[in-house]
Amino acid sequence: MKLRIIYITLCIFLCIPLFPAEVILKSGKSYICDILTEDERKVKISYKEQVYIVPKSEIQNIDYKKTGTHTSRYYPSFQMKDGSTIKGLIAEEDKNSYTLQTGNGFIVIDKTKIAKEEKDYEKNPDFPKDLLESANSPETRIGVGGSGFANGSPLAGSHPSTAGGFLFIEPAFLGFGKAWQFGYRADYYTSGGNGKYDFFNNFGYIQYNLKWTRRLHFYINLGGGGSSVRYQSKQESYAGINPAGYMELGWQGLQWDRVFIRLAVRGVYINEKGLGLGMGGGEISFGVKI
C-alpha cells in the first residue's frame, strides 16, 4: 500500500512543470515553456515535448509570471530615429502612437519618432533546432576541405604557392569541457614551379572553441606531427619524413542542423633538412556531425 502511494505521488509530482515561464530571445522570438534547470551560463527548457539548451547570452528576458500552454510569438522591431531599437507587440494603436508590450512591460511610442518598423515576420516561430539538447550533446565531426598558401623563403623564389586538400575527424570521446577538442587531420598539398614538391602531412591537434553566439563561433587549432616531402625534377628527386606543425584560426558560425562550414587562416611549418619551410594562407572546409 505504501509503495503504491509513493508511486502515485511521484507520478503526480513529475507531471507538474517546475518553472513555467515566458522566455524572450534577443532575436525577438518568445516562447511559453517550462524551465527545467538554470545556471549562470545557460537555461534548459522544455517546449512541446522537446528539451532545449539556451545560452544566457541569447536571452533578453525570462518572465516567470507568464504561464499556459506551450506557444510562441514574435516581438517585431521598431527602429527609432534616435538610433535605438525597441522590440514589442502592438497592444493598442491610435493615429499618433503605438502601445507596445515588451519583455519588460508596456510602453507608448510616438509614431513620428519611428524610422522603420518590422512588418514581415513569422508570428508563431518554431524553436531554433540548433538549440536542441541533442544538438548540443557530444558529437563526432568529420569533414573535407581545400587550402591555398603563399610559400615563404626558401621556397618562395622557385615555388611561390602551394595548394591542396585535407580531411579531418574530431571524435566525440576526445572532447572535454565545453571548449576543448582533440582531432586528427591528413593533408595533401602540391607546389609546382622549378620542379614539383608534394607534401603529405599527418597532424594531431588540440582545438579551443570561442563561442559567444551561434554565429560568433570561432576556434583555434594547434597541431603537430610529420610531413612526408617529395621533390621531383628532370635532374633529381628525393623524399623524406620531417617534423611539422601548424596553427589555425577559424570561424564556424555557419551551421545547419548537422552540416557546418569552416573558414580559416592557417600557417604551416616543416623542418626539411634543417631548413624551415613555411607557408601561410586560407582554407574552407565542409563537415557533418554524426
Secondary structure as GFF3:
##gff-version 3
##sequence-region A 1 290
A	DSSP	alpha_helix	2	14	.	.	.	ID=ss1
A	DSSP	beta_strand	19	25	.	.	.	ID=ss2
A	DSSP	beta_strand	29	38	.	.	.	ID=ss3
A	DSSP	beta_strand	42	47	.	.	.	ID=ss4
A	DSSP	beta_strand	50	55	.	.	.	ID=ss5
A	DSSP	three_ten_helix	56	58	.	.	.	ID=ss6
A	DSSP	beta_strand	59	63	.	.	.	ID=ss7
A	DSSP	beta_strand	72	74	.	.	.	ID=ss8
A	DSSP	beta_strand	77	80	.	.	.	ID=ss9
A	DSSP	beta_strand	85	87	.	.	.	ID=ss10
A	DSSP	beta_strand	89	93	.	.	.	ID=ss11
A	DSSP	beta_strand	97	102	.	.	.	ID=ss12
A	DSSP	beta_strand	105	110	.	.	.	ID=ss13
A	DSSP	three_ten_helix	111	113	.	.	.	ID=ss14
A	DSSP	beta_strand	114	117	.	.	.	ID=ss15
A	DSSP	three_ten_helix	129	131	.	.	.	ID=ss16
A	DSSP	three_ten_helix	133	136	.	.	.	ID=ss17
A	DSSP	beta_strand	141	151	.	.	.	ID=ss18
A	DSSP	beta_strand	161	170	.	.	.	ID=ss19
A	DSSP	three_ten_helix	172	174	.	.	.	ID=ss20
A	DSSP	beta_strand	175	176	.	.	.	ID=ss21
A	DSSP	beta_strand	180	191	.	.	.	ID=ss22
A	DSSP	beta_strand	196	211	.	.	.	ID=ss23
A	DSSP	beta_strand	217	232	.	.	.	ID=ss24
A	DSSP	beta_strand	237	256	.	.	.	ID=ss25
A	DSSP	beta_strand	259	272	.	.	.	ID=ss26
A	DSSP	beta_strand	275	289	.	.	.	ID=ss27
###
